[in-house]
Amino acid sequence: MPRYEYRCRTCDDTFELSRPMAESSAPADCPAGHDDTVKLLSTVAVGGAAAPAAAPAAGGGGGGGCCGGGCCG
């Protein structure tokens, strides 16, 4: 079940709740009992290593620029 972060406008406390996605926008009471809360926008961090981009081959050969495009004589 996803966790959502909320902030209480009355006491400025930040708290999390686990609830179904269908209820993510439903009102939430803060742990101190206040009902003036707002759902915070959460960011998602995705880990992992990306494959390095291939470096262009040395010595020309295809693609962009005058000398790489074959327009030089």
N, C-alpha and C positions, 0 to 999 in steps of 0.2 A: 504494500500500500504506500503511495507517495506521501512524503512529508512536505508540509507547507509552512512557511515562516510568516508570522504576523507581528505587528507592532501595536501596542496599546497607546492611543492618543492621550489618555488620561494620565497614566503613570510612566509612559515612555519605555515600558518594558518590551523586550523582544522575546517571542516564544515560538515554538514549533508544534504543529499538530499533525498526526497521521490520520488521513481521511481519504475516502474515495475521490477520484478526479471529479465526479459529478457534484461533489459537495465542496470543491475547492473555493468557490466564491461565497459560500454560505457564511452568515455571521459567525464570529468566533469570540467567546468571552476570554479575557486574559486570566491568568492564574489568580490574580488578585480580585477577580469578580467584575471588572469593568467591562462594558459592552461596546465601547467606542474604539474599535480596532480596525486596522487596515492590513490587507494581505500585501506582503512585500514581493517584489519581483526577484526571483531566485535565478542564479546563474548555474550552469552545469559545466563542470570541468570534465573533459574527456582525456584520459591518459593514453599512452601508447607512443610508439616511435614511428615516425613517418619515414618512408624510404627517401633517401636523398635524391634530389633532382639530377638528372644526367647532365653533365657538363658538355657544352658544344665541342665537337671535334676540332682539334687544332689544324691549321692549314686550309681553312676555308671549306668550301663544299656546301652549297645550298644556303638559302635564307638570307634575307635582309641586307641592306647596305649596298653600296655601289660595287665594291669588290667581291662581295659574297653573292651578288645577284647576277654577275656575268656581264655587266654593262661596261666594264673597263677593257681597254684593248690591249 
